């Protein structure tokens, strides 16, 4: 929003406001080159200069002109109307259709007009709501650039990752008026259980509590948060500090003060600081232009906590909020793939082939070469390096996996790795020997479980990290999803429960019938045993919902395999079933293993599970 020239200052006909930092500049081109668009091309800066000049002309022509009848609709209180008119006139604005002095009601001496930020909301209503959401508009281009980098496999620095998290928190507070304490209580399971409804993505926060909240995000907002969840958050998960909060700091703990994060985000962009109370107050004033039922719907959405609020109510209220906000724009409804590819540009191409088509035309292989610019154009792909870079990232990952596969038992030396790389004939785009040594882990079959303190702690305390429980509907029920990447062969979790003789397990099956879904039979040498996860909660962890018992079945595409081992827990030799990853498991992937037989059909045949023997 452009501001007028103070009455006590000599007007400068060349003064232009920067549309990025929203500050007046005497030489906009120099300002952009030195501050707001230092990394941009001269052509981009020239286009921004023209936009800023056009904005200034448009504001002089239209923005400085107010109509008294419009002011009366926005602010019903006559005392406030008079105060606003006087303030506008003092600042050099033109107010049409003003009433005569006898018709106008002078401000009551007993009525105190709020001062400071409250006065801004009291007087300007919708304009104040725009001010609150300025941070979302200013930071959005940089967020789009980060999304593009992450999609191409590039890593963000600590400062950029933190800023991205700040922006996600700001989206929930300033676009959906969520209170900071509710943002802090958002969990990974809340995020995994989101669903689409009427063109929006609905999320439940604090389910099962008295503060149940429904949010209706746009497709762009959901994609932005998903990038944080899948690309940034996994790097903050800490084995020593298990935490299921959605927003995590770098130490692995939950964000403790969203309000402080929002202040830091405003400071980073040198913008005035606004709080959640400011934006909620601004919405209340801006909503005065709505009808009474619409105002009630918005207020219901802001109050939250009502158990009878359904997904459609949340969507309708979110759409009404968008009608009050300038943050909602066309690019919010575009696919994230387009935004990431175009870097947030407003002139996105109408039709582009995606990366899957690119890989079909140019298959990724260990010894392949990325396509040249001429080849990319010949097959109808863009000239830029977006798909080219993603192709190289995928080949790099293949080569890294290939090198790790060659050394499962013993850690390779740099000499052995260098010789293997030379034998393959790789000249570029391959991992250095030092990186392979850093990533190398012995296979679980050769791993002394008892010597791994992290695994032993997880077995004892049931504090497995990187996992979350998701409801997959009536057909599948609840399942387990990875919230961090797992490498092939890595231990994911255990199948936790009381170990009982197989004969006792058979007796339980006869009593339970087809509900005997959580009895895991296995062989330990000559002994036939069973893990009883049916008795829930277990006596050793009465407050934990263990993960292993909720992992679903897949005979064709399992990504986990169970194996038996015997370890000492608290000085007692204990039989345990661990799950190891059959392949690399990305974030947001459901975990599955082959039951061997279906749990609902467990009878005597379930006792002879040879596939568990190792």
C-alpha positions as CSV (number, residue, x, y, z in Angstrom):
1,X,0.0,0.0,0.0
2,X,1.3,3.4,-0.9
3,X,1.2,6.2,1.6
4,X,0.6,9.9,1.0
5,X,3.1,12.7,1.5
6,X,2.9,14.4,4.9
7,X,1.5,17.9,4.8
8,X,4.6,19.4,6.4
9,X,6.9,18.0,3.8
10,X,7.7,19.4,0.4
11,X,6.2,17.0,-2.2
12,X,8.7,15.3,-4.5
13,X,7.3,14.6,-7.9
14,X,9.9,11.9,-8.5
15,X,9.2,9.9,-5.3
16,X,8.3,6.3,-6.1
17,X,7.5,3.5,-3.6
18,X,9.3,0.2,-3.9
19,X,6.7,-2.6,-4.2
20,X,9.0,-5.0,-2.4
21,X,10.0,-3.2,0.8
22,X,7.1,-0.7,0.6
23,X,9.3,2.3,1.3
24,X,9.6,5.6,-0.6
25,X,12.6,5.9,-2.8
26,X,14.0,9.0,-4.6
27,X,15.8,6.8,-7.2
28,X,13.9,3.5,-7.4
29,X,16.4,2.0,-10.0
30,X,19.4,2.5,-7.7
31,X,17.5,1.2,-4.7
32,X,16.5,-2.0,-6.5
33,X,20.1,-2.6,-7.8
34,X,21.6,-2.1,-4.3
35,X,18.9,-3.6,-2.0
36,X,15.8,-5.4,-3.0
37,X,16.9,-6.9,-6.3
38,X,20.6,-7.3,-6.1
39,X,20.7,-10.8,-7.6
40,X,18.2,-10.0,-10.4
41,X,19.0,-9.2,-14.0
42,X,18.8,-5.7,-15.4
43,X,15.7,-6.6,-17.4
44,X,13.9,-7.8,-14.2
45,X,14.9,-4.6,-12.4
46,X,13.7,-2.5,-15.3
47,X,10.3,-4.3,-15.3
48,X,10.0,-3.7,-11.5
49,X,10.8,0.0,-12.0
50,X,8.0,0.3,-14.5
51,X,5.6,-1.5,-12.2
52,X,6.5,0.8,-9.3
53,X,6.0,3.9,-11.4
54,X,2.6,2.6,-12.6
55,X,1.6,1.9,-9.1
56,X,2.5,5.4,-7.9
57,X,0.5,6.9,-10.8
58,X,-2.5,4.7,-10.1
59,X,-2.4,5.5,-6.4
60,X,-2.3,9.3,-7.1
61,X,-5.2,8.9,-9.5
62,X,-7.4,6.6,-7.4
63,X,-5.9,5.7,-4.0
64,X,-5.9,9.3,-2.7
65,X,-9.6,9.7,-3.4
66,X,-12.1,8.5,-0.8
67,X,-15.9,8.6,-0.7
68,X,-17.6,9.5,2.5
69,X,-20.4,7.0,1.8
70,X,-17.9,4.2,1.5
71,X,-16.3,5.2,4.9
72,X,-19.8,5.1,6.5
73,X,-20.2,1.5,5.2
74,X,-16.8,0.4,6.5
75,X,-17.2,2.2,9.9
76,X,-20.7,2.4,11.3
77,X,-19.8,4.5,14.3
78,X,-20.2,8.2,13.5
79,X,-17.6,9.3,15.9
80,X,-15.0,7.1,14.3
81,X,-16.2,8.3,10.8
82,X,-15.4,11.9,11.8
83,X,-12.0,10.9,13.2
84,X,-11.1,9.1,10.0
85,X,-12.2,12.0,7.7
86,X,-10.2,14.4,9.8
87,X,-7.1,12.2,9.6
88,X,-7.4,11.7,5.9
89,X,-7.8,15.4,5.2
90,X,-4.8,16.1,7.4
91,X,-2.7,13.7,5.3
92,X,-3.7,15.4,2.1
93,X,-6.3,13.0,0.9
94,X,-9.5,14.0,-1.0
95,X,-12.8,13.0,0.6
96,X,-15.9,13.3,-1.7
97,X,-19.5,13.8,-0.5
98,X,-18.5,15.1,2.9
99,X,-21.5,16.2,5.1
100,X,-21.8,19.8,6.2
101,X,-20.4,20.8,9.5
102,X,-23.9,21.0,11.0
103,X,-24.7,17.5,9.8
104,X,-21.4,15.9,11.0
105,X,-21.2,14.8,14.6
106,X,-18.2,16.1,16.4
107,X,-16.1,13.6,18.3
108,X,-17.5,13.0,21.7
109,X,-15.1,14.3,24.4
110,X,-15.9,11.3,26.6
111,X,-15.0,8.8,23.8
112,X,-11.3,8.0,23.6
113,X,-9.9,7.1,20.2
114,X,-7.4,4.3,20.6
115,X,-3.8,5.2,20.0
116,X,-0.8,3.3,18.5
117,X,-1.5,0.1,16.5
118,X,-5.0,-0.1,17.9
119,X,-5.8,3.2,16.3
120,X,-4.6,2.0,13.0
121,X,-7.0,-0.9,13.1
122,X,-9.8,1.3,14.5
123,X,-9.5,3.7,11.6
124,X,-8.4,1.7,8.6
125,X,-10.1,-1.7,8.9
126,X,-9.3,-3.5,5.6
127,X,-6.1,-1.6,5.0
128,X,-4.8,-2.8,8.4
129,X,-5.5,-6.4,7.4
130,X,-3.4,-5.9,4.3
131,X,-0.6,-4.5,6.5
132,X,-0.7,-7.6,8.7
133,X,-0.3,-9.8,5.7
134,X,2.5,-7.8,4.0
135,X,5.1,-10.3,5.3
136,X,3.4,-13.1,3.4
137,X,3.6,-11.1,0.1
138,X,7.1,-9.8,0.6
139,X,8.6,-13.2,1.6
140,X,6.8,-15.3,-0.9
141,X,9.2,-14.8,-3.9
142,X,12.1,-16.0,-1.7
143,X,10.1,-19.0,-0.5
144,X,9.3,-20.0,-4.1
145,X,13.0,-19.8,-4.8
146,X,13.8,-22.1,-1.9
147,X,11.1,-24.5,-3.0
148,X,12.7,-24.7,-6.4
149,X,16.1,-25.4,-4.9
150,X,14.8,-28.2,-2.7
151,X,12.9,-29.8,-5.6
152,X,16.1,-30.0,-7.6
153,X,17.9,-31.6,-4.7
154,X,19.8,-28.7,-3.4
155,X,20.2,-28.2,0.3
156,X,19.3,-25.0,2.1
157,X,21.6,-23.5,4.7
158,X,20.5,-23.2,8.4
159,X,19.4,-19.6,8.0
160,X,17.3,-20.4,4.9
161,X,15.7,-23.5,6.5
162,X,14.8,-21.5,9.6
163,X,13.3,-18.7,7.5
164,X,11.2,-21.2,5.6
165,X,9.8,-22.5,8.8
166,X,9.0,-19.0,10.0
167,X,7.1,-18.4,6.8
168,X,5.0,-21.6,7.2
169,X,4.2,-20.5,10.7
170,X,3.2,-17.1,9.5
171,X,0.9,-18.6,6.9
172,X,-1.1,-20.3,9.5
173,X,-1.2,-17.2,11.8
174,X,-1.8,-14.4,9.3
175,X,-3.7,-16.2,6.5
176,X,-5.8,-18.5,8.7
177,X,-5.7,-16.6,12.0
178,X,-4.6,-19.6,14.0
179,X,-3.3,-18.7,17.5
180,X,0.4,-19.3,18.1
181,X,-0.3,-22.0,20.8
182,X,-2.4,-23.9,18.2
183,X,0.5,-23.7,15.7
184,X,2.8,-25.1,18.3
185,X,0.5,-28.0,19.0
186,X,0.3,-29.1,15.4
187,X,1.7,-32.7,15.1
188,X,3.0,-34.9,12.3
189,X,-0.1,-37.1,12.6
190,X,-2.3,-34.1,12.2
191,X,-0.5,-33.3,8.9
192,X,-0.6,-36.9,7.6
193,X,-4.4,-37.1,8.2
194,X,-5.2,-34.0,6.0
195,X,-7.7,-34.5,3.2
196,X,-9.0,-32.6,0.3
197,X,-12.5,-31.1,0.4
198,X,-14.1,-28.7,-2.1
199,X,-10.8,-27.6,-3.6
200,X,-9.1,-27.0,-0.3
201,X,-6.9,-29.2,2.0
202,X,-8.5,-29.6,5.4
203,X,-6.3,-30.2,8.5
204,X,-7.5,-31.0,12.0
205,X,-5.4,-29.6,14.9
206,X,-5.8,-30.9,18.4
207,X,-8.1,-33.7,17.5
208,X,-9.8,-35.5,20.4
209,X,-9.3,-32.5,22.7
210,X,-11.4,-29.5,23.7
211,X,-9.4,-27.3,21.3
212,X,-10.2,-29.2,18.1
213,X,-9.5,-26.9,15.1
214,X,-10.1,-27.3,11.4
215,X,-8.1,-25.4,8.8
216,X,-8.8,-25.2,5.1
217,X,-5.6,-24.4,3.2
218,X,-5.2,-23.5,-0.5
219,X,-3.4,-26.0,-2.7
220,X,-0.4,-23.7,-2.8
221,X,-0.2,-23.4,1.0
222,X,-0.5,-27.2,1.4
223,X,2.3,-27.7,-1.1
224,X,4.5,-25.1,0.7
225,X,4.0,-26.9,4.1
226,X,4.5,-30.3,2.5
227,X,7.9,-29.1,1.2
228,X,8.8,-28.2,4.8
229,X,7.5,-31.6,6.1
230,X,9.4,-33.7,3.5
231,X,12.5,-31.7,2.8
232,X,13.4,-29.6,5.9
233,X,11.8,-31.2,9.0
234,X,13.5,-34.6,8.6
235,X,16.9,-33.0,9.0
236,X,15.8,-31.7,12.4
237,X,14.5,-35.0,13.8
238,X,16.8,-36.1,16.6
239,X,17.1,-39.7,17.9
240,X,17.9,-38.5,21.4
241,X,14.8,-36.2,21.6
242,X,11.8,-38.0,20.1
243,X,9.1,-35.4,19.3
244,X,6.0,-35.6,17.1
245,X,5.5,-31.8,16.8
246,X,5.1,-30.6,13.2
247,X,7.4,-27.6,13.6
248,X,10.9,-28.6,15.0
249,X,13.9,-26.5,15.7
250,X,17.4,-27.7,14.6
251,X,18.0,-29.4,18.0
252,X,15.0,-31.7,17.4
253,X,12.7,-30.1,19.9
254,X,9.2,-28.6,19.3
255,X,9.0,-24.9,18.5
256,X,8.5,-23.1,21.8
257,X,7.4,-19.6,20.7
258,X,5.7,-19.0,17.4
259,X,5.2,-15.4,18.4
260,X,9.0,-14.9,18.7
261,X,9.5,-16.6,15.3
262,X,7.0,-14.2,13.6
263,X,8.9,-11.3,15.1
264,X,12.2,-12.6,13.7
265,X,10.6,-13.0,10.3
266,X,9.4,-9.4,10.3
267,X,12.8,-8.3,11.4
268,X,14.6,-10.2,8.7
269,X,12.5,-8.3,6.1
270,X,12.7,-5.0,8.0
271,X,8.9,-4.8,8.3
272,X,6.7,-3.5,11.2
273,X,5.9,-6.3,13.6
274,X,2.4,-7.6,13.8
275,X,1.0,-10.3,16.1
276,X,-1.9,-12.8,15.9
277,X,-4.0,-10.5,18.0
278,X,-3.4,-7.7,15.5
279,X,-4.6,-9.8,12.5
280,X,-7.6,-11.2,14.4
281,X,-8.7,-7.7,15.4
282,X,-8.2,-6.5,11.8
283,X,-10.3,-9.3,10.5
284,X,-13.1,-8.5,12.9
285,X,-13.2,-4.9,11.6
286,X,-12.8,-5.9,7.9
287,X,-15.7,-8.4,8.3
288,X,-18.1,-5.5,8.9
289,X,-18.7,-5.3,5.2
290,X,-20.0,-8.9,5.2
291,X,-23.6,-9.9,5.8
292,X,-24.6,-11.0,9.3
293,X,-24.5,-14.8,8.5
294,X,-21.1,-14.4,6.8
295,X,-19.8,-12.5,9.8
296,X,-21.0,-15.2,12.1
297,X,-19.3,-17.9,9.9
298,X,-16.0,-16.0,10.0
299,X,-16.3,-15.5,13.8
300,X,-17.1,-19.2,14.2
301,X,-13.9,-20.0,12.2
302,X,-11.8,-17.6,14.3
303,X,-13.1,-18.9,17.7
304,X,-12.4,-22.5,16.7
305,X,-12.9,-25.2,19.3
306,X,-16.5,-26.1,18.3
307,X,-16.9,-29.8,17.8
308,X,-19.8,-29.4,15.4
309,X,-17.7,-27.5,12.8
310,X,-17.4,-29.6,9.7
311,X,-15.0,-29.5,6.7
312,X,-17.4,-27.6,4.5
313,X,-17.9,-25.0,7.3
314,X,-14.1,-24.5,7.5
315,X,-13.8,-24.2,3.7
316,X,-16.7,-21.7,3.4
317,X,-15.2,-19.6,6.2
318,X,-11.7,-19.7,4.7
319,X,-13.1,-18.5,1.3
320,X,-14.8,-15.6,3.1
321,X,-11.4,-14.7,4.8
322,X,-9.8,-14.8,1.3
323,X,-12.4,-12.2,0.2
324,X,-11.2,-9.9,2.9
325,X,-7.5,-10.6,2.3
326,X,-5.2,-9.5,-0.5
327,X,-3.0,-12.5,0.1
328,X,-5.2,-14.8,-1.9
329,X,-4.2,-14.6,-5.6
330,X,-4.3,-16.7,-8.7
331,X,-0.9,-18.2,-8.1
332,X,-2.2,-19.7,-4.9
333,X,-4.4,-22.0,-6.9
334,X,-1.7,-23.1,-9.4
335,X,0.1,-26.4,-8.9
336,X,3.2,-26.3,-6.8
337,X,5.1,-28.0,-9.6
338,X,4.5,-24.9,-11.8
339,X,5.5,-22.6,-9.1
340,X,8.7,-24.5,-8.3
341,X,9.6,-24.7,-12.0
342,X,8.9,-21.1,-12.8
343,X,10.3,-19.8,-9.5
344,X,7.0,-18.1,-8.6
345,X,6.8,-16.1,-11.8
346,X,3.4,-14.7,-12.7
347,X,3.8,-15.5,-16.4
348,X,3.7,-19.3,-16.1
349,X,3.5,-21.3,-19.3
350,X,0.1,-22.9,-20.0
351,X,1.4,-26.3,-20.8
352,X,4.7,-27.9,-19.7
353,X,5.9,-31.5,-19.7
354,X,6.7,-32.8,-16.3
355,X,9.9,-34.5,-15.0
356,X,8.4,-38.0,-15.5
357,X,8.1,-37.3,-19.2
358,X,11.6,-36.0,-19.2
359,X,12.9,-39.2,-17.6
360,X,10.9,-41.3,-20.1
361,X,12.6,-39.5,-23.0
362,X,16.0,-39.5,-21.3
363,X,16.3,-42.6,-19.0
364,X,18.5,-42.2,-15.9
365,X,21.3,-44.8,-15.7
366,X,24.6,-45.3,-14.0
367,X,26.7,-44.7,-17.1
368,X,24.3,-42.4,-19.0
369,X,24.9,-38.8,-19.9
370,X,22.5,-35.9,-19.3
371,X,20.8,-34.5,-22.4
372,X,22.2,-31.4,-24.0
373,X,20.2,-28.2,-24.4
374,X,19.7,-29.1,-28.1
375,X,18.3,-32.5,-27.2
376,X,16.0,-31.1,-24.6
377,X,14.5,-28.5,-27.0
378,X,14.2,-31.2,-29.8
379,X,12.0,-33.3,-27.5
380,X,9.8,-30.3,-26.6
381,X,11.2,-29.5,-23.1
382,X,12.2,-26.0,-21.8
383,X,15.6,-24.6,-22.5
384,X,16.4,-24.0,-18.9
385,X,18.3,-26.4,-16.7
386,X,15.5,-27.3,-14.2
387,X,14.9,-30.9,-15.5
388,X,18.6,-31.2,-16.5
389,X,19.6,-30.6,-12.8
390,X,17.0,-32.9,-11.4
391,X,18.2,-35.6,-13.8
392,X,21.8,-35.2,-12.5
393,X,20.6,-35.3,-8.9
394,X,18.8,-38.6,-9.6
395,X,21.8,-40.2,-11.3
396,X,24.0,-39.0,-8.4
397,X,21.7,-40.8,-6.0
398,X,21.8,-44.0,-8.1
399,X,25.6,-43.9,-8.2
400,X,25.8,-43.4,-4.4
401,X,23.5,-46.4,-3.8
402,X,25.6,-48.5,-6.2
403,X,28.8,-47.7,-4.3
404,X,27.2,-48.5,-0.9
405,X,25.8,-51.8,-2.2
406,X,29.4,-53.0,-3.0
407,X,30.5,-52.8,0.6
408,X,28.0,-54.3,3.0
409,X,30.3,-56.0,5.4
410,X,33.4,-53.9,5.8
411,X,33.8,-50.2,5.6
412,X,35.7,-49.4,2.4
413,X,38.8,-47.3,2.2
414,X,39.1,-44.3,0.0
415,X,41.6,-46.2,-2.2
416,X,39.0,-49.0,-2.9
417,X,36.3,-46.5,-3.6
418,X,38.5,-44.5,-6.0
419,X,39.5,-47.6,-7.9
420,X,35.8,-48.7,-8.3
421,X,34.9,-45.2,-9.6
422,X,37.7,-45.3,-12.1
423,X,36.6,-48.8,-13.3
424,X,33.1,-47.5,-13.9
425,X,34.5,-44.7,-16.0
426,X,32.7,-41.9,-14.2
427,X,34.2,-38.5,-14.9
428,X,31.7,-36.2,-13.2
429,X,28.5,-36.3,-11.1
430,X,29.5,-39.0,-8.7
431,X,29.9,-39.0,-4.9
432,X,33.4,-38.6,-3.4
433,X,34.9,-41.5,-1.5
434,X,34.7,-39.4,1.7
435,X,30.9,-39.1,1.3
436,X,30.5,-42.9,0.9
437,X,32.6,-43.5,4.0
438,X,30.4,-41.1,6.0
439,X,27.2,-42.7,4.8
440,X,28.3,-46.3,5.1
441,X,26.6,-48.6,7.7
442,X,27.1,-52.3,8.2
443,X,24.1,-54.5,7.2
444,X,21.8,-55.4,10.1
445,X,22.7,-59.1,9.8
446,X,26.3,-58.1,10.8
447,X,25.4,-55.5,13.2
448,X,25.9,-56.1,16.9
449,X,22.5,-54.7,18.1
450,X,23.6,-54.6,21.7
451,X,26.5,-52.3,20.8
452,X,24.2,-49.7,19.2
453,X,23.1,-47.5,22.1
454,X,20.4,-45.7,20.1
455,X,18.6,-49.0,19.1
456,X,18.9,-50.3,22.6
457,X,17.4,-47.1,24.0
458,X,14.5,-47.3,21.5
459,X,13.9,-50.9,22.4
460,X,13.8,-50.2,26.1
461,X,11.8,-46.9,26.0
462,X,9.9,-47.3,22.7
463,X,11.1,-43.9,21.5
464,X,11.5,-44.7,17.8
465,X,11.9,-41.5,15.8
466,X,10.9,-40.6,12.2
467,X,7.5,-42.4,12.4
468,X,3.9,-41.2,12.7
469,X,0.5,-42.9,12.8
470,X,-2.0,-42.1,10.1
471,X,-5.6,-43.1,9.6
472,X,-6.0,-44.6,6.1
473,X,-9.8,-45.0,6.3
474,X,-12.2,-47.8,7.1
475,X,-10.5,-50.3,4.6
476,X,-6.9,-50.1,5.9
477,X,-7.4,-48.5,9.3
478,X,-4.5,-46.9,11.0
479,X,-1.0,-47.4,9.6
480,X,2.6,-46.1,10.1
481,X,4.2,-43.5,7.8
482,X,7.9,-42.4,7.7
483,X,8.5,-38.8,8.6
484,X,12.3,-39.0,7.8
485,X,14.2,-40.9,5.2
486,X,15.4,-44.4,6.0
487,X,18.3,-46.0,4.2
488,X,18.2,-49.6,2.9
489,X,19.1,-52.0,5.7
490,X,18.4,-49.4,8.5
491,X,16.5,-50.5,11.6
492,X,13.2,-48.8,11.6
493,X,11.4,-50.1,14.7
494,X,10.4,-53.3,16.5
495,X,7.3,-55.4,16.9
496,X,6.7,-54.6,20.6
497,X,4.7,-56.8,23.0
498,X,5.0,-59.5,25.6
499,X,6.8,-62.6,24.3
500,X,4.8,-65.7,25.1
501,X,5.0,-69.4,24.0
502,X,3.4,-70.2,20.7
503,X,1.0,-72.6,22.4
504,X,-0.3,-69.8,24.6
505,X,-0.7,-67.7,21.4
506,X,-2.8,-70.5,19.8
507,X,-5.1,-70.5,22.9
508,X,-5.5,-66.8,22.6
509,X,-6.4,-67.1,18.9
510,X,-9.2,-69.6,19.6
511,X,-10.7,-67.1,22.1
512,X,-10.3,-64.1,19.9
513,X,-11.4,-65.6,16.6
514,X,-10.8,-63.4,13.5
515,X,-9.8,-60.5,15.8
516,X,-6.4,-62.1,16.5
517,X,-4.7,-59.5,14.4
518,X,-1.8,-58.6,16.7
519,X,-0.2,-62.0,17.5
520,X,3.2,-62.3,15.8
521,X,4.5,-65.9,15.7
522,X,8.2,-66.6,15.1
523,X,10.9,-69.2,15.7
524,X,13.9,-68.6,17.9
525,X,16.1,-71.6,17.3
526,X,14.1,-74.7,18.4
527,X,11.5,-72.5,20.3
528,X,8.1,-71.5,18.9
529,X,7.3,-68.1,20.3
530,X,4.7,-65.3,19.8
531,X,4.7,-61.6,20.4
532,X,1.5,-60.6,22.0
533,X,0.7,-57.1,20.8
534,X,-3.0,-57.9,21.1
535,X,-2.9,-57.1,24.8
536,X,-2.9,-53.3,24.6
537,X,-1.5,-51.2,26.2
538,X,1.4,-53.3,27.3
539,X,2.3,-53.3,31.0
540,X,5.8,-52.0,30.4
541,X,4.7,-48.9,28.3
542,X,1.1,-48.2,29.3
543,X,1.1,-44.7,27.8
544,X,2.6,-45.6,24.4
545,X,0.9,-46.6,21.2
546,X,3.7,-48.7,19.7
547,X,4.4,-48.5,16.0
548,X,5.2,-52.1,15.0
549,X,1.7,-53.5,15.7
550,X,0.1,-50.9,13.3
551,X,2.3,-51.6,10.3
552,X,0.1,-52.8,7.5
553,X,0.5,-55.8,5.1
554,X,1.8,-55.9,1.5
555,X,2.7,-59.1,-0.2
556,X,3.7,-57.5,-3.5
557,X,5.4,-54.2,-2.4
558,X,6.7,-54.5,1.2
559,X,9.4,-52.0,2.2
560,X,10.2,-53.7,5.6
561,X,11.3,-57.1,6.6
562,X,11.2,-58.5,10.2
563,X,14.1,-60.4,11.6
564,X,14.7,-62.0,15.0
565,X,17.5,-61.3,17.4
566,X,18.2,-61.8,21.1
567,X,19.5,-58.9,23.2
568,X,20.0,-58.0,26.8
569,X,17.5,-55.4,28.1
570,X,18.1,-54.3,31.7
571,X,20.4,-57.2,32.1
572,X,17.7,-59.8,31.0
573,X,18.1,-61.7,27.7
574,X,15.1,-60.8,25.6
575,X,13.7,-62.1,22.3
576,X,12.8,-59.2,19.9
577,X,11.5,-58.8,16.4
578,X,13.1,-55.8,14.5
579,X,12.1,-54.3,11.2
580,X,14.8,-53.3,8.7
581,X,14.3,-51.3,5.5
582,X,14.3,-53.4,2.3
583,X,15.1,-50.3,0.2
584,X,15.5,-46.6,0.7
585,X,12.3,-45.2,2.2
586,X,11.4,-41.6,1.4
587,X,9.5,-39.3,3.7
588,X,5.7,-39.6,3.7
589,X,5.8,-43.3,2.7
590,X,3.6,-45.9,4.3
591,X,5.5,-48.7,6.0
592,X,4.5,-52.3,5.1
593,X,5.7,-55.8,5.5
594,X,4.6,-59.2,4.3
595,X,2.7,-60.9,7.0
596,X,3.2,-64.3,5.3
597,X,-0.4,-65.1,6.1
598,X,-3.2,-62.7,6.7
599,X,-3.7,-61.9,10.3
600,X,-7.5,-62.4,10.1
601,X,-6.9,-66.0,8.9
602,X,-4.3,-66.9,11.5
603,X,-4.7,-70.5,12.7
604,X,-2.2,-73.3,12.9
605,X,-0.6,-72.3,9.6
606,X,0.7,-69.1,11.1
607,X,3.1,-71.0,13.3
608,X,5.3,-72.1,10.5
609,X,6.7,-68.9,9.2
610,X,10.0,-70.0,7.6
611,X,10.5,-66.6,6.1
612,X,11.4,-65.3,9.5
613,X,14.3,-67.6,10.0
614,X,17.7,-66.0,9.6
